[in-house]
Amino acid sequence: MKASRKKTDKLKPSEFRFPMGRQKPRTFPGGTAREATAIQFPTSKSIAGVLMTLKPGGLRELHWHANAAEWGYVIGGKVRTTIIDPQGRSEINDFGQGDVWYFPRGHGHSIQGIGNETTKFLLIFDNGYFSEFATFSLTDWLAHTPKDILAQNLRVSSEELKSLPKKEVYIVTGPTPPASPETYADALHSPPLTHKYELLSQEPKRYRGSSLWLASSREFPISTTMTGAMLEPGARCPARASLASQRG
């Protein structure tokens, strides 16, 4: 504990922030992504982040994280998420500005831009060395699996698989989805806990000169490894010390 404190004391104030928005993005047909891991931001050993945009219809393809849970916050626009947990239960949710999601490790999920404007959101992962560009993606798996095995499992002919991508697509542009996720409701076997929390729709904790919106596991039960908060714009947070356990 003392050694850790000494290392932290030697850091300059500038080393506690990272200009993610000014980083060169990876650009795809359906959107962009900027990443900050402990490699780019050495101070951040326990969390990594991605600033992502999706055009209307832009789709971050179905993928899985084996070594990190994901916490997302919508900065602007609208997205729709689809998630499948290891028990085969699934949920589809629409998110707007100020909404939060949490996807535990091993839960397959996709994110699609909906509406008429580009959506921007922030992704946080509970592993500082996790890279969003090294996930287990559906198209990557399809590209590396022999076509005869795919045809057998998908019950289609090998000829029908010729148009599959030859590598991971990551973010693509697809058709605009139906206006409401309720279109698919009858086909879903919902999980016991929702992956969505409408953070800014909640009553904030009010303090002198400030308001705080909090999303811990108390308010958002599925979010067991990360807590997030939004401070009222223009408010100042006094100097403080805090301790947090990432995992129970």
C-alpha positions in Angstrom: 0.0 0.0 0.0 2.9 2.4 0.9 4.8 1.5 -2.3 1.6 2.2 -4.4 1.1 5.5 -2.7 4.7 6.6 -3.4 4.3 5.8 -7.1 1.1 7.8 -7.2 2.6 10.8 -5.4 5.3 11.1 -8.1 2.8 11.5 -10.9 2.2 14.9 -12.4 -1.4 16.3 -12.6 -1.3 15.9 -16.4 -0.7 12.2 -16.0 -4.2 11.7 -14.5 -6.0 12.8 -17.7 -5.9 11.5 -21.3 -7.1 13.5 -24.4 -9.1 10.6 -25.9 -11.2 12.8 -28.1 -8.0 14.1 -29.8 -6.7 10.7 -30.6 -6.7 9.5 -34.2 -9.8 7.3 -34.7 -10.1 4.0 -36.3 -12.6 4.6 -39.1 -15.1 2.1 -40.4 -18.1 2.3 -42.8 -20.5 2.6 -39.9 -18.6 4.7 -37.4 -15.4 5.4 -35.5 -13.5 4.3 -32.4 -10.8 5.8 -30.2 -9.2 3.8 -27.5 -7.3 4.4 -24.3 -5.8 1.4 -22.4 -2.9 1.2 -19.9 -0.6 1.1 -22.9 -1.6 4.6 -24.1 -2.6 5.9 -20.6 -0.2 4.2 -18.1 -1.8 5.7 -15.0 -5.0 3.8 -15.8 -4.1 0.3 -14.6 -7.6 -0.9 -13.7 -9.9 0.6 -16.4 -9.7 1.1 -20.2 -12.0 3.2 -22.4 -13.3 3.7 -25.9 -15.0 6.7 -27.4 -17.2 5.4 -30.2 -19.5 6.9 -32.8 -22.1 5.1 -34.9 -23.9 6.5 -37.9 -27.7 5.7 -38.3 -27.8 2.0 -39.0 -24.1 1.6 -38.1 -23.6 -1.7 -36.3 -20.9 -2.7 -33.9 -21.1 -6.3 -34.7 -22.0 -9.1 -32.2 -18.9 -9.8 -30.0 -17.8 -11.1 -26.6 -15.3 -9.9 -24.0 -13.6 -12.8 -22.2 -11.5 -10.6 -19.9 -13.6 -7.5 -19.2 -17.1 -6.3 -18.4 -18.4 -3.3 -20.3 -20.1 -0.1 -18.9 -21.5 2.3 -21.5 -22.7 5.9 -21.3 -24.6 7.6 -24.2 -23.3 11.1 -24.7 -25.7 11.9 -27.6 -28.0 10.2 -30.1 -29.7 6.8 -29.8 -28.5 3.2 -29.9 -30.0 -0.2 -29.7 -28.2 -3.0 -27.9 -28.9 -6.7 -28.2 -27.3 -9.0 -25.6 -27.2 -12.8 -25.1 -26.0 -14.2 -21.8 -24.2 -17.6 -21.3 -27.6 -19.2 -20.4 -29.1 -18.2 -23.7 -31.3 -15.5 -22.3 -31.5 -12.3 -24.4 -32.5 -8.6 -24.1 -33.0 -5.8 -26.6 -32.9 -2.2 -25.3 -33.0 1.3 -26.8 -30.7 4.0 -25.2 -30.7 7.8 -25.4 -28.6 10.5 -24.0 -27.8 9.9 -20.3 -28.6 6.2 -20.3 -26.2 3.6 -19.1 -25.6 -0.1 -19.9 -23.6 -2.8 -18.3 -22.5 -6.1 -20.0 -20.8 -8.7 -17.7 -17.9 -10.7 -19.0 -18.9 -13.4 -21.5 -22.2 -11.8 -22.5 -22.4 -11.5 -26.3 -23.7 -8.1 -27.4 -24.1 -5.8 -30.4 -24.7 -2.1 -30.6 -26.5 -0.3 -33.4 -27.1 3.4 -34.2 -30.8 4.3 -34.6 -32.6 7.5 -35.3 -31.5 10.2 -37.7 -28.2 11.4 -36.2 -24.8 10.0 -35.4 -24.6 8.5 -31.9 -21.6 9.1 -29.5 -21.0 7.0 -26.4 -18.3 6.2 -24.0 -17.3 2.6 -23.1 -15.5 1.7 -19.9 -13.9 -1.7 -19.2 -12.8 -3.1 -15.8 -9.4 -4.1 -17.1 -6.8 -1.5 -17.9 -5.1 -3.7 -20.4 -8.3 -4.7 -22.3 -8.4 -3.7 -25.9 -11.8 -3.2 -27.7 -9.9 -4.0 -30.9 -9.1 -7.5 -29.7 -12.5 -8.9 -28.9 -14.0 -12.2 -30.0 -16.2 -11.0 -32.9 -18.8 -13.0 -34.9 -17.4 -12.2 -38.3 -13.8 -13.1 -37.2 -15.0 -16.5 -36.0 -17.0 -17.1 -39.2 -13.9 -16.1 -41.3 -11.7 -18.6 -39.5 -14.1 -21.6 -39.4 -14.1 -24.0 -42.3 -17.0 -23.5 -44.6 -18.1 -27.1 -44.6 -18.4 -27.0 -40.7 -20.3 -23.7 -40.9 -22.7 -25.1 -43.6 -23.4 -28.1 -41.4 -24.1 -26.2 -38.3 -26.1 -23.4 -40.0 -27.9 -25.9 -42.1 -27.2 -24.1 -45.4 -25.2 -24.9 -48.5 -21.5 -23.9 -48.8 -22.5 -21.9 -51.8 -24.7 -19.6 -49.6 -21.7 -18.8 -47.4 -19.5 -17.4 -50.2 -20.6 -13.8 -49.5 -19.5 -14.0 -45.8 -16.7 -11.5 -44.9 -13.2 -12.8 -45.2 -12.1 -11.0 -42.0 -13.6 -9.1 -39.0 -15.8 -6.2 -40.0 -16.0 -4.6 -36.5 -18.4 -1.7 -37.5 -20.6 -1.9 -40.6 -23.5 0.0 -42.0 -26.8 -1.9 -42.0 -30.4 -1.2 -42.6 -32.2 1.0 -40.0 -33.9 -1.4 -37.5 -37.6 -1.2 -36.7 -38.7 1.7 -34.6 -39.3 -0.3 -31.4 -37.4 -3.3 -30.0 -40.8 -4.7 -28.9 -41.0 -6.1 -32.4 -38.9 -9.0 -31.2 -40.3 -9.2 -27.6 -42.1 -12.5 -28.1 -39.0 -14.3 -29.3 -36.9 -13.3 -26.2 -36.2 -15.2 -23.0 -35.4 -12.3 -20.8 -32.7 -12.4 -18.0 -33.6 -11.7 -14.4 -31.7 -8.4 -14.3 -31.9 -5.7 -17.0 -28.7 -4.4 -18.6 -30.2 -0.8 -18.9 -30.2 2.0 -16.4 -31.7 5.5 -17.3 -29.1 7.4 -15.2 -30.2 11.0 -15.9 -33.8 10.2 -15.6 -33.3 9.4 -11.9 -33.6 11.8 -9.0 -30.0 13.0 -8.3 -28.3 13.3 -5.0 -28.4 17.0 -4.2 -25.6 18.9 -2.5 -24.9 22.6 -2.0 -24.1 23.9 -5.4 -24.2 20.5 -7.1 -26.2 17.5 -8.1 -24.9 14.0 -8.6 -26.4 11.1 -10.5 -25.0 7.7 -9.3 -25.1 4.2 -10.9 -23.7 1.7 -8.4 -24.8 -1.9 -7.9 -27.4 -0.6 -5.4 -29.2 1.4 -8.1 -28.2 -0.8 -11.0 -27.9 -4.3 -9.6 -26.3 -6.0 -12.6 -23.4 -3.6 -12.5 -21.3 -5.5 -10.0 -17.8 -4.5 -11.0 -18.1 -0.8 -11.9 -19.8 2.3 -10.5 -20.4 5.4 -12.5 -21.5 8.9 -11.7 -22.5 12.1 -13.5 -21.8 15.5 -11.9 -23.9 18.5 -12.8 -22.1 20.5 -15.5 -20.3 23.5 -14.0 -20.2 22.0 -10.5 -16.9 21.5 -8.6 -16.1 18.4 -6.7 -14.0 19.0 -3.5 -10.7 17.1 -3.1 -11.4 13.7 -1.6 -9.9 10.2 -1.2 -11.8 7.1 -2.2 -11.4 3.4 -2.1 -13.3 1.0 -4.4 -13.3 -2.7 -4.8 -13.6 -3.7 -8.4 -14.8 -7.2 -7.7 -16.5 -8.7 -4.7 
